[in-house]
């Protein structure tokens, strides 16, 4: 192992055990707010309440950060960035330069960046809690009533009983593991295990073409792995606009990903040499032999062991809790936020859910509900991001709309970066020209979407994008030319109506 890699991984391991018992909290202590779980939602909720002077205790089994920091959001995105660099996917089309994955690259080196990023974010969260005077208790919490918890500290010291005026549950989710799959076998991963892989497979079958499955399919394809992506539904990512979903799937196929839809998983047999997976599709059954299987079809709420019955709460079949618009569970003063309450299950949304829940619970005259416009980012290669209405949804409701499209191939910055595949699509009202939705597939999509988001949040029109001056050359110019395209479509629509 290289010196740099060893230092990073050693530091991460040390951080995971440092302060094993967390803060010293007296048995029977009372807080204004008790939070169970310190991922994005729990951390931001704690800081928000403390900012308004509330005494807050966060209980987490540790290390803090949840799936976002340790197994999901940040690890997968850091692996994506490493894949882009190592595979040369960001390289320019220089005839004298050949780039690709070094066949001798060690996996520890590939994962070193992931460890460093996750360690840095964990440290930031710890500093933020200390800065706001939040008490962090490392242990497992169980509800013992509507306003009380029993905490078993991580250092196995005697249980601690806490009381709180408000209780917030933010325990997140874990991968769904169906019966019949041997997840203890090294050849079968769930979506949490993949970021701790010990080797890069030569071939991979990803079952589940949702956000997580598509992200990993594109990452491994960029690393030169032969990838088969299987989805039981007719079309993956059904919440995306059809044009954008089609563009993404075409890009995945272009990168060598074999996509199979309406494909159900049959018996799986893993041995030392690989995995045999039986698939049942429209054309019958067949068996695929691969080096590794990644099962990425769904997640389950971490509600087991929370003592929900003691508070009169029940989870659904996926372990998720039902809440109202203010994230109230309907029991006592218990709230729930983040992935534990289901869709959209995004770190960005979870953070504001946490803030909104505590503001509502304590009556703070501040953020009590989320924005109407929530961006969605998919960190595939290429990226996808969207906010607002889709054409499909508007059409289903019979609501008139028009679109404007700009393509990366017509953008100078995209060519400078060697990223000329992609498009930006605006959806707007033909009468008022008010912007209703933004959909992007291509380089930096998750950043670009924020321009449109702010226009929508301010009730703006596509005219605002036409009138704006954008730096040249930038990807931001895509907005101006998509807006011009939209105005052109309106003009043609008007001319057709006049001639008719």
C-alpha positions as CSV (number, residue, x, y, z in Angstrom):
1,X,0.0,0.0,0.0
2,X,1.4,3.4,-0.9
3,X,2.4,5.8,1.9
4,X,-0.4,8.3,1.0
5,X,-3.1,5.7,0.9
6,X,-2.0,4.1,4.1
7,X,-1.9,7.4,5.9
8,X,-5.5,8.3,4.8
9,X,-7.0,4.9,5.7
10,X,-5.2,4.8,9.0
11,X,-6.5,8.3,9.8
12,X,-10.0,7.2,8.9
13,X,-9.8,4.2,11.2
14,X,-8.5,6.3,14.0
15,X,-11.3,8.8,13.6
16,X,-13.9,6.0,13.7
17,X,-12.8,5.0,17.3
18,X,-11.8,8.3,18.7
19,X,-14.1,9.4,21.5
20,X,-15.8,6.0,21.6
21,X,-18.3,6.9,24.3
22,X,-19.2,10.4,23.0
23,X,-20.1,13.0,25.5
24,X,-20.7,12.3,29.2
25,X,-24.4,12.5,29.8
26,X,-26.1,12.0,33.2
27,X,-28.8,9.3,33.5
28,X,-32.2,11.0,33.6
29,X,-30.9,14.1,31.8
30,X,-33.5,16.4,30.1
31,X,-33.1,18.1,26.8
32,X,-35.4,20.4,24.7
33,X,-34.7,18.2,21.7
34,X,-33.6,14.6,21.4
35,X,-32.4,13.5,17.9
36,X,-31.9,9.8,17.0
37,X,-29.5,9.6,14.1
38,X,-26.7,12.0,13.0
39,X,-26.7,11.9,9.2
40,X,-27.5,15.0,7.1
41,X,-31.0,15.5,8.5
42,X,-30.0,14.9,12.2
43,X,-27.0,17.2,12.0
44,X,-28.8,20.1,10.4
45,X,-31.8,19.8,12.7
46,X,-29.5,19.8,15.8
47,X,-27.7,23.0,14.6
48,X,-31.0,24.7,13.7
49,X,-32.5,24.1,17.1
50,X,-29.3,25.0,18.9
51,X,-29.1,28.3,16.9
52,X,-32.4,29.3,18.5
53,X,-31.1,28.5,22.0
54,X,-32.5,25.0,22.5
55,X,-30.6,22.3,24.5
56,X,-30.0,19.5,22.0
57,X,-28.7,15.9,22.4
58,X,-28.0,13.8,19.3
59,X,-27.7,10.0,19.7
60,X,-25.9,8.0,17.0
61,X,-24.2,4.5,17.0
62,X,-21.2,6.2,15.3
63,X,-19.2,7.1,13.5
64,X,-21.6,10.0,12.7
65,X,-22.5,10.9,9.2
66,X,-24.8,8.0,8.3
67,X,-25.1,6.4,4.9
68,X,-24.5,9.8,3.3
69,X,-20.9,9.9,4.6
70,X,-19.9,6.3,5.0
71,X,-21.7,4.1,2.4
72,X,-23.8,6.2,0.1
73,X,-23.7,9.7,-1.2
74,X,-20.1,10.8,-0.6
75,X,-18.3,7.4,-1.1
76,X,-20.1,6.7,-4.4
77,X,-19.5,10.2,-5.7
78,X,-15.8,10.2,-4.7
79,X,-15.5,6.8,-6.4
80,X,-17.1,8.4,-9.5
81,X,-14.6,11.3,-9.6
82,X,-11.7,8.8,-9.2
83,X,-13.2,6.7,-12.0
84,X,-13.4,9.8,-14.3
85,X,-9.8,10.7,-13.7
86,X,-8.4,7.2,-13.9
87,X,-10.4,6.2,-17.0
88,X,-9.5,9.5,-18.8
89,X,-13.2,10.3,-19.3
90,X,-12.3,13.9,-18.6
91,X,-9.5,13.9,-21.2
92,X,-9.5,16.1,-24.2
93,X,-9.5,14.6,-27.7
94,X,-5.7,15.0,-28.2
95,X,-4.5,12.7,-31.0
96,X,-1.0,12.5,-29.4
97,X,-2.3,11.4,-26.0
98,X,-3.7,8.1,-25.0
99,X,-5.4,7.7,-21.6
100,X,-7.1,4.8,-19.8
101,X,-7.2,2.9,-16.6
102,X,-3.8,1.6,-15.6
103,X,-4.2,-2.2,-15.3
104,X,-1.7,-2.2,-12.4
105,X,-3.6,0.4,-10.4
106,X,-4.2,-0.8,-6.9
107,X,-7.7,-0.7,-5.5
108,X,-6.5,0.8,-2.3
109,X,-5.2,3.8,-4.3
110,X,-8.5,4.1,-6.0
111,X,-10.4,4.2,-2.7
112,X,-7.9,6.5,-0.9
113,X,-9.7,9.6,-2.2
114,X,-13.0,8.2,-0.9
115,X,-11.6,7.7,2.6
116,X,-10.1,11.2,2.7
117,X,-13.4,12.8,1.5
118,X,-15.5,10.9,4.0
119,X,-13.1,11.6,6.9
120,X,-13.1,15.3,6.1
121,X,-17.0,15.5,6.1
122,X,-17.2,13.5,9.3
123,X,-14.8,16.0,10.9
124,X,-16.8,18.9,9.6
125,X,-20.0,17.5,11.1
126,X,-18.3,17.0,14.5
127,X,-17.0,20.6,14.5
128,X,-20.4,21.9,13.6
129,X,-22.1,20.1,16.5
130,X,-19.4,21.4,18.9
131,X,-19.7,24.9,17.5
132,X,-23.5,25.0,18.3
133,X,-23.1,23.4,21.7
134,X,-24.9,20.2,20.8
135,X,-24.4,17.1,23.0
136,X,-23.3,14.1,21.0
137,X,-23.9,10.7,22.6
138,X,-22.5,7.6,20.8
139,X,-24.8,4.7,21.3
140,X,-28.0,3.0,20.3
141,X,-31.3,4.7,21.2
142,X,-34.7,3.1,21.8
143,X,-38.0,4.9,22.5
144,X,-39.4,4.2,25.9
145,X,-42.4,6.5,25.6
146,X,-43.5,9.6,23.8
147,X,-40.8,11.8,25.2
148,X,-38.1,9.4,26.4
149,X,-35.2,7.3,25.2
150,X,-33.0,4.5,26.5
151,X,-29.5,4.8,25.2
152,X,-27.0,1.9,25.3
153,X,-23.6,3.7,25.0
154,X,-21.2,2.3,22.4
155,X,-18.6,1.7,25.1
156,X,-20.9,-0.8,26.8
157,X,-21.3,1.3,30.0
158,X,-24.7,1.2,31.8
159,X,-27.7,2.4,29.8
160,X,-28.7,6.1,30.0
161,X,-32.3,7.3,30.1
162,X,-33.1,10.7,28.6
163,X,-36.2,12.8,28.4
164,X,-37.0,15.5,25.8
165,X,-39.7,17.9,24.9
166,X,-39.4,17.0,21.3
167,X,-38.0,13.8,19.7
168,X,-36.8,13.7,16.1
169,X,-36.1,10.4,14.4
170,X,-33.6,10.5,11.6
171,X,-32.1,7.0,11.4
172,X,-31.9,6.7,7.6
173,X,-32.1,3.5,5.5
174,X,-30.1,0.4,4.6
175,X,-30.1,-1.7,1.4
176,X,-33.0,-4.1,0.9
177,X,-31.7,-7.7,1.1
178,X,-34.2,-10.2,-0.2
179,X,-34.2,-13.7,1.0
180,X,-32.4,-16.2,-1.1
181,X,-29.4,-14.1,-1.9
182,X,-26.1,-15.0,-0.1
183,X,-24.9,-11.5,0.8
184,X,-22.2,-13.0,3.0
185,X,-20.6,-14.4,-0.1
186,X,-17.7,-12.2,-1.5
187,X,-19.2,-12.3,-5.0
188,X,-22.5,-10.7,-4.0
189,X,-22.7,-7.0,-2.9
190,X,-25.4,-4.8,-1.7
191,X,-25.2,-1.1,-2.5
192,X,-23.5,-0.3,0.9
193,X,-20.8,-3.0,0.5
194,X,-19.6,-1.9,-3.0
195,X,-17.7,1.1,-1.6
196,X,-15.6,-1.3,0.5
197,X,-14.7,-3.7,-2.3
198,X,-11.4,-5.4,-2.1
199,X,-11.0,-5.9,-5.8
200,X,-12.2,-4.5,-9.1
201,X,-14.3,-7.1,-10.9
202,X,-13.8,-8.0,-14.6
203,X,-17.6,-8.2,-15.1
204,X,-20.6,-7.0,-13.1
205,X,-24.3,-7.5,-13.2
206,X,-26.2,-4.7,-11.5
207,X,-29.8,-5.6,-10.6
208,X,-32.0,-2.5,-10.1
209,X,-31.7,0.4,-12.5
210,X,-32.8,3.0,-10.1
211,X,-30.6,6.0,-9.1
212,X,-28.0,3.9,-7.2
213,X,-27.9,1.1,-9.9
214,X,-27.4,3.5,-12.8
215,X,-24.7,5.4,-10.9
216,X,-22.7,2.3,-10.2
217,X,-23.3,0.9,-13.7
218,X,-21.8,4.0,-15.2
219,X,-18.9,4.2,-12.7
220,X,-17.8,0.6,-13.3
221,X,-18.2,0.9,-17.1
222,X,-15.9,4.0,-17.0
223,X,-13.3,1.7,-15.2
224,X,-13.4,-0.8,-18.0
225,X,-15.7,-3.3,-16.3
226,X,-18.2,-5.2,-18.5
227,X,-21.5,-4.2,-17.0
228,X,-25.0,-5.6,-17.4
229,X,-27.8,-3.5,-15.9
230,X,-31.1,-5.2,-15.2
231,X,-34.4,-3.6,-14.3
232,X,-37.7,-5.3,-13.6
233,X,-39.8,-2.4,-14.8
234,X,-40.5,-1.3,-18.3
235,X,-38.3,1.9,-18.1
236,X,-35.7,2.8,-15.5
237,X,-35.9,6.1,-13.7
238,X,-39.5,6.7,-14.5
239,X,-39.6,10.0,-12.5
240,X,-37.3,11.6,-15.1
241,X,-38.6,13.3,-18.2
242,X,-38.7,10.8,-21.0
243,X,-36.3,12.8,-23.2
244,X,-33.7,13.0,-20.4
245,X,-34.0,9.3,-19.4
246,X,-33.6,8.2,-23.0
247,X,-30.5,10.4,-23.4
248,X,-29.0,8.9,-20.2
249,X,-29.7,5.3,-21.2
250,X,-28.3,5.9,-24.7
251,X,-25.1,7.3,-23.1
252,X,-24.8,4.2,-20.8
253,X,-25.2,1.9,-23.8
254,X,-22.6,4.0,-25.7
255,X,-20.2,3.3,-22.8
256,X,-20.7,-0.4,-23.1
257,X,-23.5,-1.0,-20.5
258,X,-25.8,-3.8,-21.6
259,X,-29.3,-2.7,-20.4
260,X,-32.1,-5.3,-19.9
261,X,-35.6,-4.2,-18.9
262,X,-38.6,-6.2,-17.7
263,X,-36.1,-8.6,-16.3
264,X,-36.8,-10.5,-13.1
265,X,-34.1,-12.0,-10.9
266,X,-34.2,-15.8,-10.6
267,X,-31.9,-18.2,-8.7
268,X,-28.4,-16.9,-8.0
269,X,-25.5,-19.3,-7.5
270,X,-22.1,-17.9,-6.3
271,X,-18.9,-19.8,-6.2
272,X,-15.2,-19.0,-6.0
273,X,-15.1,-18.3,-9.8
274,X,-18.0,-16.0,-10.1
275,X,-21.8,-15.7,-10.0
276,X,-24.4,-17.5,-12.2
277,X,-27.6,-15.4,-12.3
278,X,-30.8,-16.6,-13.9
279,X,-32.9,-13.9,-15.5
280,X,-36.5,-14.0,-16.7
281,X,-37.4,-11.5,-19.4
282,X,-39.9,-11.0,-22.2
283,X,-38.0,-13.6,-24.3
284,X,-37.8,-16.3,-21.7
285,X,-35.2,-17.4,-19.2
286,X,-31.4,-17.4,-19.5
287,X,-28.4,-17.6,-17.2
288,X,-25.7,-14.9,-17.1
289,X,-22.3,-15.7,-15.7
290,X,-20.4,-12.7,-14.2
291,X,-17.5,-12.0,-11.9
292,X,-19.7,-10.0,-9.4
293,X,-23.3,-9.3,-8.6
294,X,-24.5,-5.9,-7.2
295,X,-28.1,-6.0,-5.9
296,X,-29.3,-2.4,-5.9
297,X,-33.1,-2.7,-5.9
298,X,-34.5,-0.7,-3.0
299,X,-33.7,0.3,0.6
300,X,-35.3,-0.3,4.0
301,X,-35.9,2.2,6.8
302,X,-33.8,1.8,9.9
303,X,-36.8,1.5,12.2
304,X,-36.2,-1.9,13.7
305,X,-35.1,-1.7,17.3
306,X,-36.3,1.9,17.7
307,X,-39.1,0.9,20.1
308,X,-41.8,2.4,17.9
309,X,-44.5,0.4,19.7
310,X,-43.7,2.1,23.0
311,X,-44.7,5.4,21.3
312,X,-47.7,4.0,19.4
313,X,-46.0,4.2,16.1
314,X,-45.7,1.6,13.3
315,X,-43.6,1.4,10.2
316,X,-44.8,0.3,6.8
317,X,-43.6,-2.9,5.0
318,X,-40.4,-1.0,3.9
319,X,-39.6,0.1,7.5
320,X,-40.6,3.7,6.7
321,X,-42.6,6.1,8.9
322,X,-45.5,8.2,7.7
323,X,-45.5,11.9,8.5
324,X,-47.6,15.0,7.7
325,X,-46.4,18.0,5.8
326,X,-44.5,19.3,8.9
327,X,-42.8,15.8,9.4
328,X,-45.0,15.1,12.5
329,X,-45.7,11.4,13.1
330,X,-49.0,12.0,15.0
331,X,-47.6,10.6,18.3
332,X,-46.8,12.9,21.2
333,X,-44.2,15.4,19.9
334,X,-42.3,12.9,17.8
335,X,-41.1,13.9,14.3
336,X,-39.3,12.0,11.6
337,X,-37.2,13.2,8.7
338,X,-34.8,12.1,6.0
339,X,-34.6,8.8,4.2
340,X,-36.6,7.2,7.1
341,X,-39.8,8.8,5.6
342,X,-39.1,7.7,2.0
343,X,-39.1,9.6,-1.3
344,X,-37.2,11.7,-2.4
345,X,-34.5,10.3,0.1
346,X,-31.9,12.9,-0.9
347,X,-29.2,14.3,1.4
348,X,-30.1,17.8,0.2
349,X,-33.8,17.4,0.9
350,X,-33.2,15.6,4.2
351,X,-31.1,18.6,5.6
352,X,-34.0,21.0,5.0
353,X,-36.5,18.5,6.3
354,X,-34.6,18.4,9.6
355,X,-34.5,22.2,9.8
356,X,-38.2,22.5,8.9
357,X,-39.2,19.9,11.5
358,X,-37.6,21.6,14.5
359,X,-38.8,25.0,13.4
360,X,-42.3,23.7,13.3
361,X,-42.0,21.8,16.5
362,X,-40.7,24.8,18.5
363,X,-42.7,27.4,16.6
364,X,-39.6,29.2,15.3
365,X,-40.6,32.0,12.8
366,X,-38.2,30.5,10.2
367,X,-38.0,27.6,7.8
368,X,-41.1,25.6,8.6
369,X,-41.6,24.0,5.2
370,X,-39.5,23.1,2.2
371,X,-39.3,25.0,-1.0
372,X,-41.7,24.0,-3.7
373,X,-38.8,23.4,-6.0
374,X,-36.5,20.5,-5.0
375,X,-33.6,19.6,-7.3
376,X,-32.8,16.0,-8.0
377,X,-29.2,15.0,-8.9
378,X,-28.2,11.7,-10.4
379,X,-24.4,11.3,-10.4
380,X,-24.1,8.9,-13.3
381,X,-21.6,9.4,-16.1
382,X,-22.9,11.7,-17.6
383,X,-24.7,13.5,-14.8
384,X,-28.5,14.1,-14.7
385,X,-30.3,16.8,-12.8
386,X,-33.9,18.1,-12.8
387,X,-36.2,20.5,-10.9
388,X,-39.9,21.2,-11.3
389,X,-42.4,19.8,-13.8
390,X,-41.8,17.1,-16.4
391,X,-43.4,17.1,-19.8
392,X,-44.9,13.7,-19.0
393,X,-46.6,15.0,-15.9
394,X,-48.0,18.1,-17.5
395,X,-49.3,16.2,-20.5
396,X,-51.0,13.7,-18.1
397,X,-52.8,16.6,-16.4
398,X,-53.7,18.2,-19.7
399,X,-51.7,21.4,-18.8
400,X,-50.3,23.3,-21.8
401,X,-46.6,23.6,-22.0
402,X,-43.7,24.3,-24.4
403,X,-40.1,23.4,-24.3
404,X,-36.8,25.0,-25.3
405,X,-33.6,22.9,-25.8
406,X,-29.9,23.6,-26.1
407,X,-27.3,20.9,-26.8
408,X,-23.9,20.6,-25.5
409,X,-22.5,20.0,-29.0
410,X,-23.3,23.7,-29.8
411,X,-21.6,25.0,-26.7
412,X,-18.0,26.2,-26.8
413,X,-17.1,25.4,-23.2
414,X,-18.4,21.9,-23.6
415,X,-16.0,21.4,-26.6
416,X,-13.1,22.9,-24.6
417,X,-13.8,20.3,-21.9
418,X,-14.3,17.4,-24.2
419,X,-17.8,17.0,-23.0
420,X,-20.0,17.7,-26.0
421,X,-22.7,15.1,-25.3
422,X,-25.8,16.3,-23.4
423,X,-28.7,18.7,-23.5
424,X,-30.5,21.2,-21.4
425,X,-34.3,21.3,-21.7
426,X,-36.6,24.1,-20.3
427,X,-40.3,23.5,-19.7
428,X,-42.4,26.6,-19.6
429,X,-46.0,27.9,-19.8
430,X,-46.8,29.1,-23.4
431,X,-49.0,31.9,-22.2
432,X,-47.0,33.5,-19.4
433,X,-43.6,32.0,-20.4
434,X,-43.1,31.3,-16.8
435,X,-40.4,28.6,-16.2
436,X,-41.9,25.4,-14.9
437,X,-39.1,22.9,-15.1
438,X,-35.4,22.4,-15.9
439,X,-33.9,19.1,-17.1
440,X,-30.2,18.5,-17.8
441,X,-28.2,15.5,-18.9
442,X,-24.5,16.1,-19.4
443,X,-21.3,17.4,-17.7
444,X,-22.0,19.4,-14.5
445,X,-25.7,18.9,-14.7
446,X,-26.1,19.0,-10.9
447,X,-24.5,22.4,-10.8
448,X,-26.2,23.8,-13.9
449,X,-29.7,23.1,-12.6
450,X,-29.4,25.7,-9.9
451,X,-29.6,28.6,-12.3
452,X,-33.1,27.5,-13.4
453,X,-34.1,26.6,-9.9
454,X,-33.5,30.2,-8.8
455,X,-35.4,31.6,-11.7
456,X,-38.3,29.3,-10.9
457,X,-38.2,30.2,-7.2
458,X,-38.5,33.8,-8.1
459,X,-41.4,33.2,-10.4
460,X,-39.3,34.1,-13.5
461,X,-39.8,33.5,-17.2
462,X,-37.6,32.3,-20.0
463,X,-37.3,36.0,-21.0
464,X,-35.1,36.5,-17.9
465,X,-32.7,33.9,-19.3
466,X,-32.7,35.6,-22.7
467,X,-32.0,39.0,-21.2
468,X,-29.2,37.7,-18.9
469,X,-25.6,38.0,-19.9
470,X,-23.6,34.9,-19.3
471,X,-19.8,34.6,-19.2
472,X,-18.3,33.2,-22.4
473,X,-17.4,30.4,-22.8
474,X,-19.5,28.7,-20.1
475,X,-22.0,25.9,-19.9
476,X,-24.4,28.5,-18.4
477,X,-24.9,29.8,-21.9
478,X,-27.0,26.7,-22.5
479,X,-29.8,28.5,-20.6
480,X,-29.9,31.5,-23.0
481,X,-30.0,29.4,-26.1
482,X,-32.6,27.0,-24.7
483,X,-34.7,30.0,-23.9
484,X,-34.2,31.3,-27.5
485,X,-35.2,27.9,-28.8
486,X,-38.3,28.1,-26.7
487,X,-39.3,31.5,-28.0
488,X,-38.7,30.2,-31.5
489,X,-41.1,27.3,-30.9
490,X,-43.7,29.8,-29.6
491,X,-43.3,31.9,-32.7
492,X,-43.7,28.9,-35.0
493,X,-46.7,27.8,-33.0
494,X,-48.3,31.2,-33.4
495,X,-47.5,31.3,-37.2
496,X,-49.0,27.8,-37.6
497,X,-52.2,28.9,-35.7
498,X,-52.4,32.1,-37.9
499,X,-52.1,30.2,-41.1
500,X,-54.5,27.6,-40.0
